[in-house]
Amino acid sequence: METDLVMLLLSSALLTISSITDFRRKEVPDFLTNTFILFGILSQLTIFLSTWNWSRLIWVTISSTFSIAVGMLLYFSGIWGGGDVKVLAACALLFGYVGEDELFFLKFFSNFLLVGALYGSVFFLLVFLRNFSKISKERKIANFTLIILIFLSSLLFSDFWYMIVMTGFLIWLSLNADWVENSMKKYVEIPKLTEGDWLVRPVRYGRIVVEPRATGLTREDLRKLKKLYRMGRVKKVLIKEGVPFVPAFLVAFILTLIFRDFLVLKLVTSSLVVSP
């Protein structure tokens, strides 16, 4: 029990520090995630050799394998950065098994999907409002019309207001997705680029070519761009900022500690009980 408490405290520290750096700098330092991953591996091995708890070892292995598989899928799809993958892997190693609760990590990941969807939607909305003055007149009219339709439909069909609002919000997201994505693109000076930044347009000069890729800029790409910068050929490049997802990990972790349950199932069960 004391071991689990220590692991949970370390997880809290990892997620808190990572959330702050991810939100402020849009990146998570490698030394931070690598340190916690290494500590997680050594800790779990030490615990196993001292307790021979095969159940713990198996579930930590399952959680770690699952986190790496999902993380790499999202990474190569261009949805997550490398820092997000490493944070998830570190979490699996630190709390893949907590207090005889084999499903703790799966509960955490399930809750993250729920929190992540809400968090991503709120982040999307904030980006939209922050750039509202740049929106065209036609788009403003379309958005206001949609909001009025959602409001009137909710009044007319009050028994289904939550379904109408959710459907309307999804329509609003799809209507503005491209515009919000474009508003998250900005020009950055080459010396300020970091590994993993998502390049929007290819950079070509002579034999030097840097192509956009789903996994972001590599060290070799940065070397080429810095060479062009020193030559005075390219000063800035257009990159796309990603959504800092680590804070959603932190919120999901806190909720999982509090409820120790799959929140989606809890919400569905509650709605069924309330429904006549």
Residue pairs with C-beta under 8 A, 6 or more apart in sequence:
1 99
3 47
4 95
4 98
4 99
7 43
7 94
7 95
7 98
8 94
8 95
8 98
8 257
10 36
10 39
10 94
11 90
11 91
11 94
11 95
11 253
12 253
14 32
14 33
14 36
14 87
14 90
14 91
14 94
15 87
15 91
15 246
15 249
15 250
15 253
16 250
17 32
18 28
18 32
18 33
18 83
18 87
18 246
18 249
18 250
19 244
19 246
19 247
19 249
19 250
21 27
21 28
21 29
21 32
22 28
22 83
22 244
22 245
22 246
22 247
23 244
23 246
23 247
26 241
26 242
26 244
27 81
27 83
27 194
27 196
28 81
28 83
28 84
28 86
28 87
28 246
29 83
30 82
30 83
30 86
33 83
33 86
33 87
33 89
33 90
34 86
36 90
36 93
36 94
37 86
37 89
37 90
37 93
39 94
40 90
40 92
40 93
40 94
41 93
43 93
43 94
44 56
44 57
44 60
44 93
44 96
47 53
47 56
48 56
48 57
55 97
55 102
56 97
59 96
59 97
59 102
59 105
60 92
60 93
60 96
60 97
61 96
62 96
63 92
63 93
63 96
63 97
63 105
63 106
64 89
64 92
64 93
64 96
66 92
66 105
66 106
66 109
67 88
67 89
67 91
67 92
67 105
67 109
68 85
68 89
68 92
70 88
70 109
71 80
71 84
71 85
71 86
71 88
71 89
72 85
74 80
74 84
74 85
75 81
75 82
75 84
75 85
75 215
76 214
76 215
77 214
78 198
78 214
78 215
80 242
80 245
81 196
81 216
81 242
82 195
82 196
82 215
82 216
83 196
83 246
84 245
84 246
87 246
87 249
88 249
91 105
91 108
91 249
91 253
92 105
95 104
95 105
95 108
96 104
96 105
97 104
97 105
98 104
101 107
101 260
104 256
104 260
107 256
107 260
107 261
107 262
108 252
108 253
108 256
109 252
110 262
110 263
110 264
111 252
111 255
111 256
111 262
111 263
111 264
112 248
112 249
112 252
113 264
114 252
114 263
114 264
115 248
115 251
115 252
115 255
116 245
116 248
116 252
119 245
119 247
119 248
119 251
120 243
120 245
120 248
121 169
121 173
123 243
123 244
124 173
124 176
124 180
127 180
127 183
127 184
128 176
128 179
128 180
128 183
131 180
131 183
134 183
135 143
135 179
139 176
139 179
142 175
143 172
143 175
143 176
146 168
146 171
146 172
146 175
147 168
147 172
149 168
150 164
150 165
150 168
150 169
153 164
153 168
154 161
154 164
154 165
157 164
181 240
184 240
184 241
184 242
185 200
185 238
185 239
185 240
185 241
186 238
186 239
186 241
187 236
187 237
187 238
187 239
188 197
188 236
188 237
188 239
189 235
189 236
190 225
190 226
190 228
190 229
190 234
190 235
190 236
190 237
191 226
191 229
193 217
193 222
193 225
193 237
193 239
194 217
194 222
195 216
195 217
195 218
195 219
195 222
196 215
196 216
196 217
197 216
197 217
197 239
198 212
198 216
198 217
198 239
198 240
198 241
198 242
199 210
199 211
199 212
199 213
199 216
199 217
199 221
199 237
199 238
199 239
200 212
200 237
200 238
200 239
200 240
201 212
201 237
201 238
202 209
202 210
202 211
202 212
203 209
203 210
203 224
203 225
203 228
203 234
203 237
204 210
205 228
205 233
205 234
208 224
208 227
208 228
209 224
210 217
210 221
210 224
210 225
217 225
225 234
225 237
228 234
229 235
255 263
259 266
